[in-house]
């Protein structure tokens, strides 16, 4: 007897809703920092998710003068990529009725910090490359064609991976408030 896919059960009504009303498929994720302890240039905290308001401490990498005592923005970028890939993998495996025994997703980001420190103007500010290592363990009865389908579908469905690969534009809107 086949087990019922929780992902199919949850996604099917959503898919029908989005077919009927495509505008309902557009969502906005967010993170916000409202500076606290502004005398400390090495630490802040970011509130993740407007509804849940999960407060997450942030530090500065030691390569640019920080203590690296909390995750930094590069760590969060890697975490976003790894977590997006892993959750997409789990959901697609569930839809395909593949039992995952173990997953290991490692996201890395490589940067030459001389750019951000403005030591060399020809060194770009930003990560020069990123990597994604994927290791999954499934039962040996799962056919290779199905695991290939799982990986291809996951790569196609991972929003963070696809965003990074496309180089999505970022619109910056700044406002300076002067006070006495």
For each residue, the residues with C-beta under 8 A, 3 or more apart:
1:
2: 97
3: 97
4: 8 9
5: 8 9 94 95 97
6: 9 10 94
7: 10 11 91 92 94 95
8: 4 5 11 12 94 95
9: 4 5 6 12
10: 6 7 13 14
11: 7 8 14 15 91 95
12: 8 9 15 16
13: 10 16 17
14: 10 11 17 18
15: 11 12 18 19
16: 12 13 19 20
17: 13 14 20 21 24
18: 14 15 21 22 24 25
19: 15 16 22
20: 16 17
21: 17 18 24
22: 18 19 25
23: 26
24: 17 18 21
25: 18 22
26: 23
27:
28:
29: 49
30: 49 50
31: 46 47 48 49
32: 46 47 50
33: 44 45 46 47 58
34: 47
35: 38 44
36: 44 45
37: 40 43 44
38: 35
39:
40: 37 43
41: 60
42: 59 60 65 66 67
43: 37 40 57 58 59 60 69 70
44: 33 35 36 37 57 58
45: 33 36 55 56 57 58
46: 31 32 33 55 56 58 76
47: 31 32 33 34 53 54 55 56
48: 31 52 53 54 55 56
49: 29 30 31 52 53 54
50: 30 32 53
51:
52: 48 49
53: 47 48 49 50
54: 47 48 49
55: 45 46 47 48
56: 45 46 47 48 71 76
57: 43 44 45 70 71
58: 33 43 44 45 46 70 71 72 73 76
59: 42 43 66 67 68 69 70 71 72
60: 41 42 43 64 65 66 67 68 72
61: 64 66 68 72 74 113
62: 65 66 67 68
63: 113
64: 60 61 113 116 117
65: 42 60 62
66: 42 59 60 61 62 69 72
67: 42 59 60 62
68: 59 60 61 62 72
69: 43 59 66
70: 43 57 58 59
71: 56 57 58 59 75 76 79
72: 58 59 60 61 66 68 75 76
73: 58 76 77
74: 61 77 78 109 111 127
75: 71 72 78 79
76: 46 56 58 71 72 73 79 80
77: 73 74 80 81 109 127
78: 74 75 81 82 107 108 109 130
79: 71 75 76 82 83 107
80: 76 77 83 84 160
81: 77 78 84 85 107 130 132 158 160 161 164
82: 78 79 85 86 105 106 107 132
83: 79 80 86 87
84: 80 81 87 88 158 159 160 161
85: 81 82 88 89 105 107 132 134 154 158 160 161
86: 82 83 89 90 103 105
87: 83 84 90 91
88: 84 85 91 92 154 157 158 159
89: 85 86 92 93 100 103 105 134 136 150 154
90: 86 87 93 94 100 103
91: 7 11 87 88 94 95 157
92: 7 88 89 95 96 150 153 154 157
93: 89 90 96 98 99 100 138 150
94: 5 6 7 8 90 91 97 98
95: 5 7 8 11 91 92
96: 92 93 146 149 150 153
97: 2 3 5 94
98: 93 94 138 142 146 147 150
99: 93 138 139 142
100: 89 90 93 103 136 137 138
101: 137 138 139
102: 135 136 137
103: 86 89 90 100 134 135 136 137
104: 133 134 135 136
105: 82 85 86 89 132 133 134 135
106: 82 131 132 133
107: 78 79 81 82 85 130 131 132
108: 78 130 131 132 133
109: 74 77 78 127 129 130 131
110: 127 128 129 130 131
111: 74 115 116 126 127 128
112: 115 123 124 128
113: 61 63 64 116 117
114: 117 119 120 123
115: 111 112 118 119 120 123 124 125 126
116: 64 111 113 125
117: 64 113 114
118: 115 121
119: 114 115 123
120: 114 115 123
121: 118
122:
123: 112 114 115 119 120
124: 112 115 128
125: 115 116
126: 111 115
127: 74 77 109 110 111 130
128: 110 111 112 124
129: 109 110
130: 78 81 107 108 109 110 127 164
131: 106 107 108 109 110
132: 81 82 85 105 106 107 108 161
133: 104 105 106 108
134: 85 89 103 104 105 151
135: 102 103 104 105
136: 89 100 102 103 104 147 150 151
137: 100 101 102 103
138: 93 98 99 100 101 142 147
139: 99 101 142
140:
141:
142: 98 99 138 139 146 147
143: 146 147
144: 147 148
145: 148 149
146: 96 98 142 143 149 150
147: 98 136 138 142 143 144 150 151
148: 144 145 151 152
149: 96 145 146 152 153
150: 89 92 93 96 98 136 146 147 153 154
151: 134 136 147 148 154 155
152: 148 149 155 156
153: 92 96 149 150 156 157
154: 85 88 89 92 150 151 157 158
155: 151 152 158 161
156: 152 153 162
157: 88 91 92 153 154
158: 81 84 85 88 154 155 161 162
159: 84 88 162 163
160: 80 81 84 85 163 164
161: 81 84 85 132 155 158 164 165
162: 156 158 159 165 166
163: 159 160 166 168
164: 81 130 160 161 167
165: 161 162
166: 162 163
167: 164
168: 163
169:
170:
171:
172:
173:
174:
175:
176:
177:
178:
179:
180:
